[in-house]
Each structure stands twice: as structure tokens, then as C-alpha cells.
Amino acid sequence: MNGQTKNYLFVCVLLAVLASLLLIGYPQSRKGDNPNQKVNPMDWKTEMKMKRVNTFVLPAMRATGIDMWVVMSREESGDPIAADLGAGSVVARTACIFVDTGDALRKVAIAASYDITPLKDSGIYDEVISYKNEGLQPHLQEWVTRFNPKKIGVNISRDAPIADGLTVSMLEYLKETIGPELWERIVSAEDVVFSLRGRKLPEEIEIIKDAVILTEEILEAALTPQVIVPGRTTESDVAEFIRAKMKEHDVEHSWEAGHCPSVVAGVARGHSGPTDMVIQRGSLVRIDFGIKVKGYCTDVQRTAYVLKEGEEEPPAEITKLWETVVRANEAAVRLMKAGVPGNEVDTAARQIITQAGYEEYPHATGHPIGFSVHGVGPMLGPDWPHRYGKLVFKKLEEGQVFAVEPAASIYSPELKGEVGVGFEEDVVVWKDKAEYLGKHQTELILIK
């Protein structure tokens, strides 16, 4: 064999090895890797929506005795969860129908001919029906009467806006469509909405957990002597540091940017943006902050005490304030598990605050978080019917995520107002317990 032939064979073998390595590193079975793949690969969010519907809807319907769930939407007055069902961009009247057949969940969408493509691409539906000049009504009427459900769930809710997506006129349209007999079977589907929107899949919880850890890291970096110099640093300076960190990590605000982060170094102001107030020694610095990662929100609060000259530790009243709020937070989390009403969680935390001699805080102990900072699900709150309605009596479900935030404050004669501890942790509910998603803080942050 001559040298030219040997070189040729060497090149062939080398190319074959490289090709094999490429195939190992990029398997053709993965979605989107094969440019010649005929099926359009679904993006991560689309695939997750389909998986959430298939996982959570049928158990929720059965738990509430709903045989059929009808979600109706249209342009300019869309249902808040229409996008979760692939109907976020529809123009004309659209009905998303979910039926418990006894064996499985039947999923049907009825939409105008020019609205059907996104519904088909969602991968959610067994069948997508197109209508033209005849309109939605005859098709919707046929599907409802065909299954003759005992309970028809629709999105009406007094206390949960996201489960109240059926407008008055669309409600009348539905009544006209299905007739008086079936109309008597209409019930609220808010519990189905709570499960679909409020519960999280394991892979979603991992995303939120990573986001919580990053949120905490940013807060820890902000509440240091390197950032806060007493007598010089303002609330706005601290906020700008946090925003720079957000930009560095390429993450968004969990809520309106002007109030996220909220930095308070004086008298408590509730939800408010940072000011040009200079942080002084002897101050409690309270930061309420959250980020959004891949569409999922965090909501964390931390408090630091700026030591006065000669102080090695906070005054006794500040230490007591901090320790009481931590105990209240832990009492709430300790009680949280699937099946526990939100009101019981609130009571456990609130009693610790009041028994320590503080006034009860004027808000709930906690709230669900997820795709928005105030998410969908039970409220961990007191029985204040004109504030929280029945949401506080809803039971926690496995996979729901909550921000837990009992608080306490004391009067400051120096500042002539209330100063307090803001301590908020994000937790996930499991079947028999709840778990802190980040590092559970027990020690008050001190700044020299």
C-alpha cells in the first residue's frame, strides 16, 4: 500500500470517528436537533403546558365532581388562563372543552377557522373543530348535549380573579347555547383553575428553587458593609446595586420595576419604591425583592440591622422582634402540607406574633407564587371575609409554592413611627410537609 493510499484511508477513518462523536453528542431523537425533522418541535413552554393539562386537570375535575369544564375566550376579553390552554391568541369566540369520560380526559377545542392553528400546535387537544359562518354555538351545543354532564364547570369566581374569566355577556351566550336544563348544572371551576395554575411539576419546582437561591444571593450581597455605608448610602443606591446584579444575571423583576426591589430603611411604608433617604446607624433595613426566571417568580424579604457605633449586637427589642418573626415563619411552614386549609397556617403564625405582645400584622401570612408574584391557590390568611373571602379555607395541594411572610413591628420614638422586620421565605408543599426552597435564614443580618 503506497503512502497516498494510507493517507486517504487515515482521512476516511478520521472523518468517520468525528461523525460518530457528533452523533453521540447530538442524538437525532432529541426534539429540534434534526433540521430535516418534519414535525415542528414544540418549545419548552408549549410542552410544559401540555404536560400540566394532562397531569392536573382530570384529578381536579374528579375532586370537585365536575364532568365537563368549559373555558370560553375571545379577543380583548380573553380568559386569564386561555394562554395555558393554547387559546391565548384567539380572535373570535372559542370554547376549550374538557370532558371526564370515565376512562380518560377528552380535550376538544372549537374555534373560528383562522384561529385553529395555535390550538392544534399546542398539542393539548384530541380534536380541534373549525367553524365559519355558522359560528360557535351549534358546535358547542352539540358537544355539551352529547356528553350530558351532571356538573359543568365554568370560570366564575367571587374571590379569585384568575378563575373569574367568563364575562357576563359570554355567560349569557353560554346559557342561550346549552338551554335552561343544562344551565342548572353550571358550577364554578375555580378549584380546577387552582390546580392547573397553582400546582407545579417537579421540573418547574427545580426552576423556582434555582431562582430562589439566586434571589437570596443577590440580597445577601446587597446587605453588606461593601454596599451599605451608614450615613452615605441611600435606599436608591441599594436598589441600583440589586438592579445591576439582575442585569448581570439576565433576569427580570417579579413585579413592577419601580417597586422591585422595595428598600425601606426608616418608618414602614408597605409596598413602595426606594427613596433617597440615607441609611443611618441604628436602622432596620428591609428589602422585599423577587425575580422572574423562565416565567416563574420568586418573592423574598430580608431584614438587616445597621449597628450603632460601639454596638456588637442589636438592642434587645430588635433581637426579640426578629426571633419572634422567625418562630412565626417556622410555625407556619411546619404546619403546611397537602390538605391543610390556608387559614390554619395563618393562625399558627399569627398567634406567635400576638402572644409575644405585638399587634397582628394587617395582611395574610402568605400567598401562592408561580407565574405571577401573587399566584393562584389558597391564601394563607385570617378569616377576614371582606378581604380574602373563602380563599383562606381552600386546602393546600402538593406542588403548590408559597411565599410565607408573617411580620411584626414596634414603635420607634426616634423616628416617630413603626419599624419592622420583613422576613419572607419561598416554600413548596409536598404530601406530608413543606420545604424551604432556599436557605432558611435564622440569624438577623448585621451591618457594621
N, C-alpha and C positions, 0 to 999 in steps of 0.2 A: 504494500500500500504506500503510495507516494505521499509526500508532505502536503500537497494541495488537498488530497482526499481526506487526510487526517484532520486538517484544519476545518474542512467542510463539515465532517461528522461532529467535531467538537462544537462548532457553532450550532448545529441542529440539536445536539443534546442540551446545550445551554439554554436555548430557546424553549425547549420542552419543559425543562426544570422551572424556568421563570413562569411559564404559562400555568404549571401546576400550582406554584406558590400563589399566583394571583387568584386561581380558582378556590384555593383553601381560604385565603383571606377574604374573598368576596363571593360567598356561595350564591348560586343563581336562584336558590329558593327564597331568598330574602326579598321582601316587597320593595320594589323600586330599584333594585340593583341591576336588573336586566333591561337594557334600553329597548330591547325588542319585545318586551312583555306586552301582550295585547290588552290585558286587564289594567285599567288605570289604578295605580297603587293608592290606597287611602292614606291620608296623612294621619299623624298621631292623634290629633283631636277627634277626627272622624271615627277612627277605630275605637277610641275610648268611649265616645257617645254611644256607639252601637253596643259595646260591652256593658255599659251602665244600664241601658234599657233592658238588655237580656238578663242581667243579674238582679236588678232591684224591682222592676215594675210588677211582675207577676206575684211575688211574695207579698208585696204591699197591697195589691188588689185583694188577695185572698184574706189578708189580715183584717181588712175592713169590709169584706163581703161584697166588694164591687165586681160585677160580672163584666162590665164594659166601661172603659174610660174613653171619653171623647174630648179631644183638645181642638178648639177652633181658633183660627187666626187669620189675619189679613193685613194688608199694608196699612201703616200709620196707627193701627190699634192692635198690634201683634201681642199674642200671649207671651208673658215673660219667659216661659220655658219652651217657646216654639223652636228656638235655635237648638236646644238639647235634642229635639226630635227631628232635626233636618228641615224644619219649616221656617227658619229664620228669615229667609229672603222671599217668601211668597208674597204675591201682589193681591190676587183675588181670594175670595173665601176658600178656606182649606180646612179639611177635617182630618185629624190623625186619630185613628180608632184602634183601641187595644182591647181584645176580647179574650177572656178566660174560657177556653173551650173544654176545660176539664182535664185535658191531656197536655196542653201547651198554651202559649200566648200567641194569639193570631194578631198580626200587625198589618193594618191597611191604611193607606193614605189616599184621600180623594182631593184632587186639585185641578185647577184650570190647566189646559193643555200646555201653556207656556211656563207653568210652574213645576212641572213634574220632574225635570232633570235633577235638580238638587235633592229631591226626595228619593229618587232612585239611587243616586250616588251616595247617599248616606249609609246605605247597606242595612238600614233598620227594618225595612218593610218587606213582608212576604208578597205584597201586591200594591202597586200604585195605579190608581184609576184616574183616567183623564176625562174631564168634561169640557164641553164647548158651549154652544148657545143654550143648552138645556139647563145649565147651572148646576150647582152643588146639590140642591135639595132632593131631587129624585134618587140620586145615588146614596146619599146619607140616609134617607128614609128607608131605602131597601136594606141597607146593612144593619140598621138598628132593628127593624122589624124581623129580619131573618133570624137573628140570634135571640130576640125576645128576652133581653136581660131582666133580672129581678131588681138590680140596682145599677143605675147609670151614673157614673162619676163624672162631674164636670168641675172646672176650675173656678169655684166660687168660695171665698173665704172672708170672714169678717176681720180676722186678726193678722193674717199672713198675706201681704200684698203680692208676693210672687205666686201664690196659689189662687189669686183672685183675677185671673186674666180674661175671663169671659165677660165681655162688655154687656151692658143692658140690652142693646139692640141685637147682639148676636145671641143672647139668651132668649129673646123673643123669637128670633129666627129659628132657633132650635126647637122651641115649643111648638111653633107653627109646623115645623117639619115632621116631628115624631107623633104629634097628636096628644090629646088630653090623657089617655090611659097610660101611655109610656111616660108622659110628663110627671105623673105622680111618683115615678121611680127615681127621679133625679135626686142625687145627694152630692155633698161636697167631696171632692177628690184631694183635699189638702194633704191628707196623710200619704197618698201616693206621691204627690209632689215632694213632700218632705223626704221620702225615701230616695226618690230618684235624684234630687238635687243635693240632699244633705249627706247621704252616705257616700263613702269613698272606697274605691277599690284599693287593694294593697299597694299597687304601683303608684297610685295617686298619693297615698299617705307617705310614701317614701319621698316624693317630690316636696310635699309640705314640710316634712321633717328636715330635709336639707335646707329649705328656705327659712325655717325657724332658726336653725343653727347659724345661718348667715346673718339673720336679723340680730341675734344675740351678740354675735361677734362685732357687728358694727356698733351696737350700743355700748359694749364693753370698751371699744376703742375710743368712743366719744366721751365716756365718763371717766376720764383720766386727767392727771395734772398736766399732761402734754397738750391737752386740748382746752381744759378749763383752768384759767389763771384767775383766781379771785381778784376782784377789783378792776379787771380789764376785759375779760371775755363776756360777750353778751349772749343772750338766748339765741339770737340770729346767727352768731358765729358758730355755735354748736350745731345748729340746723344745717348751715352751709357745709360743715365738715361731714355730716351724715350724708348730705346730698352728693358730695364729691365721692364718698365711698360707694353710693348707689351707682353712680356713673362708672366708677371703676369696675364694678361687678356686673354692669349692664342689666340692672333690674329696675322695675317700675314701682311707683307708690301704690300702697294698698288702697288709699283713699285720696281725696282731693289734695293736690300737691301743696297748696298754701298752708294746710294744717297737718301735713305729714312730712316730717315729724312735728309733733306738738312738744315744745320745750317750755317748761314753767319753772321759774326759779324764785317765785315770790308767792303772793296770795293765789290760792287755787282759782283757776279760771274755767275749768271744764274743757270742752272741746274748743281749742283756739290755736292760732298760729303763734310762732315765736315772735318776740318783740326785741327792741333794742335795750331792754333792761340789762344792766350789768350785774353779773352774778357776784354776790358778796359772800364773805365768810359767815358761817352760821346758817347758810341757806340749805333747804332741801331742793334738789334739782330733779325734776320729774319729767321723764321723756316717754311719750306714747308714740309708737312707731311701727310700721309694717311695710312689707314689700310684696310684690306680686311676681311670681316665678311660674312660667308656663301656664298662666291663667289662674294660679292658686295664690290666695292671700295669707299673710301672717298678721298677727296683731299682738304686740308685746309691749309691756311697760316696765321700766326700770327706774329706781329712785336712788340718788346718791346724796350724801351729806358732805358739805364743804366745811372742814374743821376750822374752828377759830384758832387764832394764834395761841399756842400753848396747849391746845387740846390734843389728846391722843385717842379719844373716843367721843362719840356723840353724847349729849346730855341724856340723862336717864329717861326723860319723857319721850325723846326721839327713839331711843332704843326700844322702849315699851311699845310705841306706836308701830315700829317696824315688825317686831316679833309677833305682835297680835295679828297683823295683816297676813304674815306668812302662815301662822297657825290656821287662820280662816281659809286661806287658799288651800292648804293641805287637807283641811276637813272636807272641803267641797270635793276635791279630786278623789279623796279616799272613798267617798260615797258613790261616785259616778261609775255606772256600769249599765249595760243594756237592760231596759225595763224599769229603770228608776225615773219617776217624774221629776221634771226640772225644778219644781217648787221645793222638793225635799232637799235638793242640793243647795238651793239658795238658803233655806232655813238653817242648815248645818253651819254655813259660813257666817250668816248674819248674826246668829246667836253669840258667836265668839266675839264679834265686834261689840255688840251691845253689853254683853256680860263683863267686858273689860272696862266699861264705863264710857264708851264712845257713842255718839249718835249714829243711828243706822245710815248707811250710805244711800243716796237718792237715786239709785239705779239698780239694775239686775246684777247678780253675782257673776253672770257670764252669758255669752251668746255664741251661737254657731258661727263658724267661719268656713270659707271654701272658695267659691268662685267670686265672692264679694266679701268684704271685711265683716259685714253683718249678714251672715248667710241664712240658710234655710234650716229650720228644725225647731226643737223645743227651746224655750227661753229658760235659763236658769235664774228665775226671778221670783219675787214675792207675789202674793195674791192681791195685786192691785188691778181690779177688773177693768178700770177705765184707762189703764196704762198698757198692760200686757194681755188682757183678755184671757183666753183659755190656753194660750201658748205655754204658760208655765206648768200646765198639767199634762202636757204631752210627754210621752216616755222616750227616754234616750234609746238610740239604736246603735248597734255595732257598726263601727266605721264612721261615725259622726265625729267631727272635730270641733272643739270649743275653745274660746278664749275665756279664761277664768280670771275674774278681776275684782274680788272684794277689796274694799278700801276703808281707810279711816283718816280722820283729820283732827287737829287740835287748833285752838285759837292762839294766835301769836300776838301778844300785846305790842311787840316791837313793830310788826307790820300792820297791826290793826285789822287782821283778817284770818281766815282759815288757811292753814298749810297742811299738806297731807302726803301720804305715801301712795304712790301708784305702782302696783305690783301685779302684772298680768302675765299669765303663762298660757301657752297653747298646748292642749292635750287631746288625745284620741281616745274614744270609748271602745272598749272591747266587750266581749260577752260577760266577763266576770270582774272587770276592773277598768281603770283608766290609766293612761300612761303619758307622762310628760314627754313632749316631742323634742324638747331641747334640754339644756342643763337647768335643772330646778335650782333656783337661787335661794339660799337661806341666809346669807350674810349681807348686811347693808353695805353698799359701796361707799368707801370713804375717800375723799379728795383732800390732800394736804395743801 
